[in-house]
């Protein structure tokens, strides 16, 4: 089963009865500070189907947390929404938003799509460079990964 099968992926995003549902399985970042890390590493080693490329690291695993996944560190997204979480590694929820009153609408400024993907700041030129470099190394993999990135937009507009 190749999760990067172009034909199967297209069938999936078009709702055309794919042979299998492409998925990536991971252990949520919050698990690494709630459960015994050695037990989690054992679990990943024992389930090659879910973690096909896993290689056990030595020492403690310290996960990275997204800006909206940090306890006691509210994050304001480009729309002006303030995200908060009660646990590191768990995506927060919006606790404040810029349009609590319609009176604020006239002065509200939407994020600049040249500088953000709507959730985080993005340097589109750096992203493009990275994609171009990756294409040189593994063209078919990058083409299929591009499908993953674009599928959300396709699915959104296909069902509207």
C-alpha positions, 0 to 999 in steps of 0.5 A: 500500500503506497500512501503516495499513490497519485491515482488513489489520492485523486480518487480519495479527494474526489470521493470516488471510492479509493482503494484505501484512505491515505493517512499519516498516523502520529502520536500527539505532542501532548502524549510525550509529556503525559505518558512514559516515553519508552512505552510510546517508543515501543508502541511505534516500533511494534506498529510498522504499518502505522510508523513505517519509517520510525527509527527509535531515538536515544534519550528524551523526546522533546516535541515542538509545539505550534504557536497555538499549542502552548499552555500559558502563552496565548497566540494571536493569529493574523485575523486577530483571534486569540488562541489559548490552550490548557495543555502543551501540545493540544491545539487551543481554541479561540477565546477572544476575537476582533469582532466582539461587536459589529461596531469594530467592523469598520476598522477591522483589517483582514490579514494580508495573504502575501504575508500569511496563510491565515493562521501563521505568518508565511514567507511564500518566497522561502516556501517556494524555494524549499519546494523547488529544492525538494522537487530536484531531489524527489520529483514524484514525491513532491508532486504527490505532496502538492496534491495533499496541500491542494486537496483541501481547497479542491474538496472545499470548492468541489462540494460548494 
